[in-house]
Amino acid sequence: MADYWVSRDKYFCKYCKIYIADDKPSRIHHETGLRHKGNYERYIREVYRKGMTDKKDRAHEARELARVEAVRFWPGGASLGPPPWGALLRCAGR
């Protein structure tokens, strides 16, 4: 028997945000539980949803940039230059 106390390693489950003992039976028991399975599925859905919203945001930014570039130049290719200050103030709602 040891004369001093030795702490056991802990495993952090990133889906459940809890610590469990870092041994095979404890990890298997945790990973086969309903709570862990539900948290894992929720994590995967969140990753998928975040990817889809990022994709939509990038597409929206590309469309908006194309629209701004189309408005910025005349059909002849001459630049409009900066808008007058009054137009900026009207757009800002002042």
VMD Tcl script that draws the C-alpha trace (Angstrom):
set ca {
  {0.00 0.00 0.00}
  {1.28 3.47 -0.88}
  {2.17 5.91 1.87}
  {0.88 8.86 -0.10}
  {-2.22 9.68 -2.11}
  {-1.98 9.58 -5.91}
  {-4.68 11.25 -7.98}
  {-6.17 9.41 -10.92}
  {-6.14 10.87 -14.42}
  {-9.40 12.40 -15.62}
  {-10.86 12.45 -19.11}
  {-12.86 15.51 -20.25}
  {-15.80 14.76 -22.54}
  {-16.13 17.76 -24.86}
  {-19.73 16.87 -25.77}
  {-21.03 16.58 -22.19}
  {-18.51 19.01 -20.65}
  {-17.77 16.73 -17.71}
  {-14.75 14.89 -16.31}
  {-14.78 11.12 -15.90}
  {-12.13 8.63 -14.79}
  {-9.62 7.98 -17.55}
  {-9.94 4.21 -17.69}
  {-11.54 2.04 -20.32}
  {-14.60 0.81 -18.36}
  {-15.55 4.34 -17.23}
  {-15.19 5.77 -20.72}
  {-17.19 2.95 -22.32}
  {-19.91 3.29 -19.67}
  {-20.11 7.03 -20.31}
  {-20.01 6.82 -24.11}
  {-22.80 4.23 -24.25}
  {-25.08 6.33 -22.05}
  {-28.11 8.18 -23.41}
  {-26.94 11.56 -22.11}
  {-23.66 11.32 -24.02}
  {-25.35 10.08 -27.20}
  {-27.85 12.95 -27.09}
  {-25.11 15.51 -26.49}
  {-23.06 14.05 -29.33}
  {-25.99 14.26 -31.76}
  {-26.70 17.84 -30.66}
  {-23.03 18.73 -31.25}
  {-23.10 17.24 -34.77}
  {-26.34 19.10 -35.61}
  {-24.82 22.35 -34.33}
  {-21.68 21.87 -36.45}
  {-23.83 21.19 -39.53}
  {-26.08 24.20 -38.83}
  {-23.08 26.48 -38.29}
  {-21.55 25.30 -41.57}
  {-24.78 26.00 -43.44}
  {-25.15 29.51 -41.95}
  {-21.50 30.27 -42.77}
  {-22.10 29.12 -46.34}
  {-25.20 31.33 -46.63}
  {-23.30 34.30 -45.16}
  {-20.44 33.89 -47.65}
  {-22.92 33.69 -50.54}
  {-24.72 36.80 -49.28}
  {-21.42 38.68 -48.95}
  {-20.45 37.71 -52.51}
  {-23.83 38.86 -53.89}
  {-23.62 42.13 -51.94}
  {-20.06 42.77 -53.11}
  {-21.09 42.14 -56.72}
  {-24.04 44.50 -56.31}
  {-21.86 47.24 -54.82}
  {-19.26 46.83 -57.56}
  {-21.98 47.01 -60.22}
  {-23.36 50.24 -58.75}
  {-19.91 51.75 -58.29}
  {-18.99 51.82 -61.98}
  {-20.85 53.40 -64.87}
  {-21.57 51.20 -67.89}
  {-18.81 53.07 -69.73}
  {-16.28 52.06 -67.09}
  {-15.82 55.46 -65.41}
  {-15.82 55.45 -61.63}
  {-18.59 57.29 -59.81}
  {-16.27 58.35 -57.02}
  {-17.42 58.78 -53.44}
  {-21.09 59.63 -52.86}
  {-22.03 63.12 -51.71}
  {-22.26 63.66 -47.93}
  {-25.96 64.40 -48.03}
  {-26.63 60.95 -49.48}
  {-24.62 59.35 -46.70}
  {-26.57 61.22 -44.04}
  {-29.91 60.26 -45.60}
  {-28.85 56.60 -45.66}
  {-27.82 56.76 -42.01}
  {-31.31 57.99 -41.09}
  {-30.34 61.48 -39.90}
}
mol new
graphics top color blue
foreach p $ca { graphics top sphere $p radius 0.5 }
foreach p [lrange $ca 0 end-1] q [lrange $ca 1 end] { graphics top cylinder $p $q radius 0.2 }
display resetview
